[in-house]
Amino acid sequence: MHPYLFRSALFLLLCPLLVAADPAHPDADSPANTSADAAKPRFVPSRLKAAYLLEQFTPGWEFRWIVSKAKKAPEPGKEQEFSYIGKWAVEEPTVFKGFVGDKGLVVKDAAAHHAISAEFPQPIDNAGKTLVVQYEVKLQNGLECGGAYLKLLKEIPGEEFHDKTAWQIMFGPDRCGHNVVHFIFRHKNPLNGEYEEKHLESPPAARITKLSTLYTLIIDPDQSFEIKINNESIKKGSLLENFKPPVNPQKEIDDPEDLKPEAWVDEAKIPDPEAAKPDDWDETAPATILDEEAEKPEDWLEDEPLDISDPDAEKPEEWNDEEDGEWTPAKIHNPKCGSISGCGPWKRPMKANPNYKGKWEPPTIPNPNYKGSWTPRKIPNPNHYEDLSPANFERMTGLGFELWTMQSDILFDNIFIGDSIADAEKFAKETWEVKYAIEKAEEDASKKTADDLDSDEDWIAQIKSDPVGFIKREFGSFVEKLKANPVGTIRSMKYHVLTLLLAIFGSTFLAVSLFTPSQPQVTVVKPKKSEEPKIEKVDEIIDEQSSETNVTSQRSKSRRVD
């Protein structure tokens, strides 16, 4: 049997298990719907305490988080405002689940603006302390264009949280054209009181994966910072050195009133005024000349044209000479010229002129009047100030997600805002590390689909260990590929498509056959007119379902009609 036919047959036989194990199906059993879920650890809330916030979206989250109902005013050049209409939910992952019962905050709508915020139990004053911001991002539908970053807020916006709400730190992944992990902080100018955004130079790339990704930002009192992804250090630097524009303006600036003198000479070299063109320098000599030594090749056919009329061309039937003009066949390359040096009139080729010199120009010499490159003089910067501790941020009162994304089902979980690196690492070890290992194993298993399994024995082994999980992975993989590339998927997984169609039509035919009542067919033969006594025959055709009794003869009854 063809291997794909065998696998498709298994796929068809196990399809009913998918329906029976669907949690939304009325016949679904207990909370543990699959053997795969039964083998996973159940979620238990952490007993750790963070200095400022530890959020695992346990019961009561709706009292801690407020969904925004704000409207954003139109920007210059735009016609209308928009609202934060994107829905939020707290639910378990639908892709590569880790702990059973572990829920996260989920962006539910694609191509929509979402905003939600939570207030810290106490405002954060991190002066002289380490600040740790850590959370998980799970891109269940990938991320083509959208943000998944968070903001530490300076005010409590409630239902009026929007893009202009004052914030202190923005951190997390963002992808739309670029793919970066943002780290931006707002700094107050002590001279004029205005705030300016300071953007990290050369930010690291975000991880675009359906597995849970752990993002960590550490800011120390010595003004250093570190960004980690999945507990791996990705970027280190200083708040004073690695941000644009810099925290502290330059002490001196160019004097805007200092202008370059007209007599200033900044040309380092000039043409030699004493140089003269040599007498034998011929500027009129051409770059190429005829090669007088060239000879016509012996196989050159001067009498043969390079192109000829196509002898096989025929005048189209619809051609009208009066309207279309005189018809002439198309030209084709002369086949006689294909294997020889050439056809048609022979001409001498051109060659480089050994006497060519081009236009004469005098050589250059150092400029005796050269003064160097001119730069304006420096003056004290009137806007200069010095802040050597930008890591002492202003008080922060809450946390918020204010996002726009083209992909739905972005899940956030295990948010840690504190002042202890050790506590953040311990929290990650008991949550993300365990979860990630489970998700990675499930992802690796899901990659062994019908396209790359080495043998039918691999299929059988997976079916024996987890039949429902196997059919879910197969069907899920098929649907995902169908969404991404319908034509390619149908071509490469044609047996899956055929099996699915057979399952649909077979189920329909079976339902019609079961619920349509069958009745015995009765044939009445009308009597013929004759002088003999009239006899009427009634033949009862036995129902096909009684064929198992091996009834091969028809019963007949006859009665004489006087």
PyMOL commands that set and color helices and strands:
alter all, ss='L'
color gray80, all
select helices_A, chain A and resi 3-20+35-38+61-64+158-160+321-324+335-337+421-430+432-446+456-465+467-484+486-492+494-515+544-549
alter helices_A, ss='H'
color red, helices_A
select strands_A, chain A and resi 53-55+65-67+71-72+82-83+88-91+104-107+112-124+131-139+146-147+150-153+167-175+179-188+195-200+212-219+224-229+232-238+243-244+252-254+269-271+288-290+307-309+331-333+350-352+364-366+378-380+396-405+410-418+522-524+534-540+556-561
alter strands_A, ss='S'
color yellow, strands_A
deselect
rebuild
show_as cartoon
